[in-house]
Amino acid sequence: TSEGGGEFAGHVRVFDWQESESVNPTTSPVPSSVPSMKPSEFSMETCDDGTDWKFEGDSGKDCGWVFKKSNRRCGLEDGNGVTAIEACPLACKSTSNCEIPDCLENSQWQPNDESFDNCRSLKGLNRKAKKAACSKIGTDEVTFGYEACKKCNKCQK
């Protein structure tokens, strides 16, 4: 074939080179020197802000609280030494190691405190009110508004 041309020009195929173990590892634990070619299947986990993280053990100071003022709060640690940026990647805009979740349909998420109906209710709120609404935990007690509602601009539309 000629250099730079051909049917697969411009396409790249990625392979993981892995050493394969011998057929009977009890008698021969030495890995084979012949690599096996297997296409790489890399997928990241979905970003998920933890509901267990609490600053100073205060239930009101969770990832939703961090979300409201992330520039000031992402460096804070809980009682176990876990920083908000580790526990709350979406709130802290630290999503390079995880995939941003898909937004839910408007009626699929409701705040646990019933202060408004669902994601659709965020339309028309001013910036501060929207940020407060997006920081609320949902009725499932694991999903924050900003993880579910496209109006909060954190999930994938």
Residue pairs with C-beta under 8 A, 6 or more apart in sequence:
13 39
14 39
14 40
15 37
15 38
15 39
15 40
16 38
16 39
16 40
17 35
17 36
17 37
18 35
18 36
18 38
19 31
19 32
19 33
19 35
19 36
20 31
20 32
20 34
20 35
20 36
21 29
21 31
21 32
22 28
22 29
22 30
22 31
22 32
43 99
44 97
44 98
44 99
45 98
45 99
46 98
46 99
46 100
46 101
47 89
47 90
47 95
47 98
47 99
47 100
47 101
47 147
48 89
48 90
48 98
48 101
48 147
49 63
49 67
49 87
49 88
49 89
49 90
49 91
49 144
49 147
50 63
50 87
50 88
51 62
51 63
51 137
51 141
51 142
52 87
53 62
53 63
53 78
53 82
53 84
53 87
53 88
54 61
54 62
54 78
54 79
55 61
55 62
55 65
55 66
55 73
55 76
55 77
55 78
55 84
56 78
56 79
57 78
57 79
62 137
63 84
63 87
63 88
63 90
63 91
63 144
64 91
64 135
64 136
64 137
64 144
64 145
64 146
65 73
65 135
66 73
66 74
66 76
66 84
66 88
66 91
66 92
67 88
67 90
67 91
67 131
67 134
67 135
67 144
67 146
68 131
68 132
68 135
70 91
70 92
70 93
73 84
74 83
74 84
74 85
74 88
74 91
74 92
74 94
75 83
75 84
75 85
76 83
76 84
77 83
77 84
78 84
78 87
84 91
84 92
85 92
85 94
89 95
89 97
89 98
90 100
90 101
90 144
90 146
90 147
90 154
90 155
91 144
91 146
91 154
100 154
100 155
100 156
101 147
101 148
101 155
101 156
102 155
102 156
103 119
103 148
103 149
103 150
103 155
103 156
103 157
104 119
104 143
104 148
104 149
104 155
105 119
106 118
106 119
106 120
106 149
107 118
107 119
107 120
108 118
108 119
108 148
109 118
109 119
109 138
109 139
109 143
109 145
109 148
109 149
110 117
110 118
110 138
110 139
111 133
111 136
111 137
111 138
111 139
111 145
112 136
112 137
112 138
112 139
112 141
113 136
115 133
115 136
116 122
116 133
119 145
119 148
119 149
119 150
119 151
121 133
122 130
122 133
122 134
122 145
122 149
122 151
122 152
123 151
125 133
130 151
130 152
133 145
134 144
134 145
134 146
134 149
134 151
134 152
134 154
135 144
135 145
135 146
136 144
136 145
137 143
137 144
137 145
138 144
138 145
138 148
145 152
146 152
146 153
146 154
146 155
147 154
147 155
148 155
149 155
150 157
